[in-house]
Each structure stands twice: as C-alpha cells, then as structure tokens.
Amino acid sequence: MLRVFAAESPAAICAAIYTRIGALRRGVAHFNPAFDYDAGGQPYSAVRKPDPRIAKQIRAALGTNTRTVLNVGAGSGSYEPTDCHVVALEPSAVMRGQRPRTLAPALRATAENIPFDDGAFDAAMACLTVHHWKDKSMGLREMRRVTRGPVVLMVFDPDAPTEFWLYDYAPELLAVERERHGPIGALTDALGGQCRIEAVPLPRDCTDGLKVAFYARPEAFLFDGVRKAQSTWSFIDKATEARIVDALSRDLTSGAWDAKYGKLRSRPYINCQLRLIIAT
C-alpha cells in the first residue's frame, strides 16, 4: 500500500506522492490501490448506508426488464435492487458479514476471476469498488463477459469539476484519489460497446457517508469513525490526517469555514465528481 507521510507543506506532500507513484509505476515496487476491508472495514456499514435517491438512479440504469443482477465488489450490499435476483461477489469476510439479513449472502470472489459462464446475467453492477481492484481492465472485461445487458458502474471522475471543498484542506487526499481512480476513459475503454455517463447529484442529507456526502456537514470529518469509513484516509499517515482535521476544526470554531463555504449548508445538492457509467 502507498503511504503518505507528513512533510513541510501540503504541496511538498503532494510532490512526494507523485514521485513515489512514478517509482511504483516504473516497477520499483507495486502500488496496491486496495483498502484492506478485513482489517479496517468494521465501521463501514454504520456510516455508509445506501441513499434511496442514488439507489433509484442505479436501478433505472440497470434496466426495467432486468431480472438477474451480478454485484461485483458488493461490500455490505449497498444499492442492490430488491426486485431482482442478485448474486453478490465480495472478497472481504468483514464486509460479507455486514450484509443485512434481508439480502442473500455474498460469494467470496474477485472481479478479476468471476466464476460464472458467459452471458449468465441480465445486468451487472459495481458501486464505488473499481478503484480497489488490482487489475481494473481485467475485472471490467470479466463483468462484460458474464453480462447480457447493461453493466453499471458508480465511480468518481477525478478530472471532473467539483464544488467540494475538502481538497482545499487535504490536497494529499486528492493526489491519492487521482491515482486510485484514474481517468474515467480507461474504464469505458475496458468495458467497450456503447457507454454513457450520468452525473450523480449528491443531496445535502445523503445517508451514504462518502466524503462528498458531508459537503454541508463539515463537522462530520472531526469524527474518527466517519473517516475510517472512507478508505482514502488510510493512504495518508496519522500526522497528516491530524493536521487536516485540526485545520478544519480551527476554521469551524473561528467561523472561517462558514465565511468561505457556508452557503453550501443550505444547498440541497452539490455538483461533484460522482458518476454512473452505463455500458451496453
């Protein structure tokens, strides 16, 4: 795993990140983009609850005639449609154990080696998981192989414009996210066929506690349990994380955050980098 250690300034830290990534890509070492959910996934389902508005958009993307769905990197089962037969794949025992009893148990398997025949499912989905895969292209080709109809991904596009303010405090997180997610075009190329991309609006009261969901609730980032449910934080060291949290805490106390970003507290939605890719 790439680790980011404290430096004299955020700019110096970002430069160190990109230098390290470059060395990894040249074969000096192996960059593993995966978060270890068996070690750190215990608080996930308490913070990351599926939002019904996002669920509705994903269900529409899967198609009205879809009856069988493969969910790859299924985690605790967020966004699995309840009106379809869903087969879930999840390599982490901790995450499989957090699936609610209303959902079928997940099979232990990875995206890169899906244990089903060609065209076995009407549709397939993968929600905020592709950036954890060791070989994104192989995993996406596998999803395409076993799916007759649409393949739906929920991903972040790190090159898209955003109104989210956290990276002003934590450019280190943005540097890590750019490397883990990569360009969205690489995902559409791997899927092949016809791809369309939809923006996913994030509501102010979003129940899925990904980072941008707290755009109007900055106090949430002061809580360790919230940050532990957001995997990017695990790629920076504790000293850097503490510096980011302390700076945010000071600005919230002084009113500096509200002076600069306070208008977002009343915004019902935010323009962010969350996207659906629908490949047919």
Secondary structure, DSSP 8 states (H G I E B T S, - for coil): ---B---SSHHHHHHHHHHHHHHHHTTSS-------HHHH-TTHHHHB---HHHHHHHHHHH-TT--EEEEET-TT-TT--TTSEEEEE---HHHHTTS-TTS---B---GGG--S-TT-BSEEEEES-GGG-S-HHHHHHHHHHTBSS-EEEEEE-TTS-----HHHH-HHHHHHHHHHH--HHHHHHHH-S-EEEEE--EETT-SB--GGGGTT-GGGGG-HHHHHTSGGGGGB-HHHHHHHHHHHHHHHHHTHHHHHHGGGGG-SEE--SEEEEEE-
